[in-house]
Amino acid sequence: MIVITGASDGLGHEIAKLYKASGKTVVNISRGECSVADHNLVYDLSKGDQIAAAVQAVLALDEPLEVLINCVGIWSEEPIGQMTEQVTQQVLDVNAKAPMMVIAGLMERIRQDGTDILNVVSTAGLKGNKNHAAYVASKWAERGFTDSVREELHDTPSRVIGFYPGGMKTKLFAKDLGKDITDNGTYWMDPAAVAVCVKQILDLPKGIEVSEITLNRKKGFKG
């Protein structure tokens, strides 16, 4: 089975569609349902008790865990001087703590099944960005955790992939800002196309591990 956090929309949903079309059992963990998932585990991954419950629900499914893809994430945009503890904690809980604790809770099963892990981080996990400090910090945390998981599983069949995409045309920004900033005349990547890249990487022979891959919006391309 293919377990995807945050498959209710955006990139996660597009990845789920590809795996469903290929005949795989798709499991979504999210606050909302995924229209193509075989199992919708509806949990709020910002909360520790619900992460634990989601992990137990996955473990109860009687099918090998082939791939775990962490797509869950939220956006935050504010100057450093306007950061609040509440918003910062929420961003860290969803973007960093959720994938960490999902993987931690499933680690025994991951080792048992040789599960591949792909964490969708962001190019924000590779550099600093003005007015996005909380979001950037959460993505650097996810990047560091991804690298650590790879080291811990280096002697197992599991592959651990850090996936760093640039801006995509999804609802990520509108959910936080209340407006769609991707409708600004510039090119934003199509999540359906990015999903193809994700699946191509995971479809490579198990002996090939693409440890990190970065996808950037091509400057000057009008779409």
C-alpha positions in Angstrom: 0.0 0.0 0.0 1.0 3.6 -0.6 0.4 5.9 2.4 0.3 9.6 1.7 -0.1 12.4 4.3 -2.0 15.4 3.0 -3.6 13.7 -0.1 -6.9 15.5 0.2 -5.7 18.1 -2.4 -2.7 19.6 -4.2 0.4 17.5 -4.9 -0.6 14.7 -2.5 -3.9 14.2 -4.4 -2.1 14.1 -7.7 0.3 11.5 -6.5 -2.6 9.5 -5.1 -4.3 9.6 -8.5 -1.2 8.2 -10.2 -0.8 5.3 -7.7 -4.5 4.5 -7.8 -4.4 4.3 -11.7 -1.4 1.9 -11.4 -3.5 -0.5 -9.2 -2.0 0.3 -5.8 -3.9 0.6 -2.6 -3.8 4.2 -1.6 -4.2 5.4 2.0 -4.7 9.1 2.7 -4.0 10.7 6.2 -5.4 14.2 6.3 -8.1 16.4 7.8 -10.0 16.0 4.5 -10.8 13.0 2.4 -9.1 12.1 -0.9 -11.5 11.2 -3.7 -9.4 8.4 -5.0 -8.1 6.8 -1.8 -9.0 3.3 -0.8 -8.7 4.3 2.8 -9.3 7.8 4.2 -7.8 8.1 7.7 -9.2 11.5 8.7 -7.0 13.0 11.4 -5.5 16.4 12.3 -1.8 15.8 12.0 -1.0 19.0 14.0 -2.1 17.2 17.2 0.1 14.5 18.8 -2.8 12.2 19.9 -4.2 12.2 16.4 -0.9 11.4 14.9 -0.6 8.4 17.2 -4.2 7.4 16.3 -3.4 7.7 12.6 -0.3 5.5 13.0 -2.3 2.8 14.7 -4.9 2.9 11.9 -2.1 2.4 9.3 -0.7 -0.5 11.3 -4.1 -2.1 11.5 -4.2 -2.4 7.7 -3.2 -5.9 6.6 -1.1 -5.0 3.6 2.7 -4.3 3.2 3.7 -0.7 3.5 5.4 -0.1 0.2 5.8 3.7 0.2 5.3 6.5 2.7 5.0 10.0 1.2 4.7 13.0 3.5 3.0 15.8 1.7 1.2 17.4 4.6 2.1 21.1 5.1 0.8 24.6 5.7 2.1 28.0 4.6 3.0 31.0 6.8 4.0 34.5 5.7 4.9 37.4 7.9 7.9 39.5 8.8 10.0 38.2 11.7 8.9 41.1 13.9 5.3 40.1 13.4 5.7 36.4 14.2 3.5 35.0 16.9 4.0 31.9 19.1 0.7 30.4 18.1 1.2 30.6 14.3 4.9 29.5 14.6 4.0 26.5 16.7 1.2 25.5 14.3 3.7 25.7 11.3 6.3 23.6 13.2 3.7 21.1 14.3 2.3 20.4 10.8 5.4 20.8 8.7 8.1 19.3 10.9 6.6 17.4 13.9 3.9 15.6 11.8 6.2 13.8 9.3 8.7 13.1 12.1 6.2 11.4 14.4 4.4 9.5 11.6 7.8 8.1 10.5 8.8 7.4 14.2 5.5 5.6 14.9 5.8 3.5 11.7 9.6 2.8 12.0 9.3 -0.8 13.0 6.9 -1.5 10.1 9.2 0.5 7.8 12.1 -1.7 8.7 10.0 -4.9 8.4 8.5 -4.0 5.0 11.5 -2.2 3.5 9.3 0.8 3.0 10.5 3.7 0.8 10.0 7.2 2.3 9.7 10.4 0.3 9.3 13.6 2.2 8.0 16.6 0.2 10.0 19.4 1.8 10.4 22.6 -0.3 13.1 24.7 -1.8 12.5 26.8 1.4 14.4 24.0 3.1 17.5 24.9 1.1 17.7 28.6 1.6 16.4 31.5 3.7 13.4 33.6 2.5 12.3 37.1 3.5 9.0 37.2 5.4 8.8 33.4 5.5 11.0 32.7 8.5 8.6 30.3 10.4 7.9 28.3 7.2 11.6 28.2 6.2 12.6 27.0 9.7 10.0 24.2 9.6 11.3 23.0 6.3 15.0 23.1 7.4 13.8 20.9 10.3 12.1 18.5 8.0 15.2 18.4 5.8 17.5 17.6 8.7 15.1 14.9 9.9 15.0 13.4 6.4 18.8 13.2 6.3 18.8 11.6 9.7 16.3 8.9 8.7 18.3 8.1 5.6 21.4 7.5 7.8 19.4 5.4 10.3 18.0 3.2 7.4 21.2 3.1 5.3 21.7 -0.7 5.9 18.1 -1.6 5.0 16.3 -1.9 1.7 14.4 1.3 2.5 15.2 4.4 0.3 14.8 7.8 1.9 14.2 10.7 -0.5 14.2 14.4 0.2 12.0 16.1 -2.4 12.5 19.9 -2.8 9.9 21.5 -5.1 9.5 25.2 -5.8 6.2 27.0 -6.2 3.3 25.0 -7.4 -0.2 26.1 -8.3 -2.1 24.6 -5.3 -4.3 25.9 -2.5 -1.4 26.1 -0.1 -1.1 29.8 -0.2 -4.8 30.6 -0.3 -5.5 28.6 2.8 -3.2 30.9 4.8 -3.5 34.2 3.0 -7.1 34.1 1.9 -6.2 34.7 -1.7 -4.6 32.8 -4.6 -1.2 34.4 -5.1 -0.5 31.9 -7.9 -2.9 33.7 -10.1 -0.4 36.5 -10.7 0.6 36.0 -14.3 3.8 34.2 -13.5 4.5 30.5 -14.0 3.8 28.1 -11.1 4.4 24.4 -11.5 1.5 22.1 -12.2 1.2 19.6 -9.3 0.1 16.9 -11.7 3.4 17.2 -13.5 5.4 17.3 -10.3 3.5 14.1 -9.2 4.8 12.3 -12.3 8.4 13.1 -11.2 7.7 11.8 -7.7 6.4 8.5 -9.0 9.2 8.1 -11.6 11.7 8.4 -8.8 10.0 5.8 -6.6 9.5 3.5 -9.6 13.3 3.3 -10.1 14.8 -0.1 -9.2 15.2 -0.5 -5.4 19.0 -0.5 -5.8 18.9 3.2 -7.0 18.2 5.8 -4.3 17.7 9.4 -5.4 18.6 10.9 -2.1 17.7 14.5 -2.9 16.0 16.2 -5.9 15.2 19.8 -6.4 12.6 21.1 -8.9 12.6 24.8 -9.6 10.2 27.0 -11.6 12.0 27.9 -14.8 12.7 31.6 -14.9 11.4 33.2 -18.0 8.9 30.4 -18.8 5.4 31.8 -19.3 3.5 28.5 -19.3 
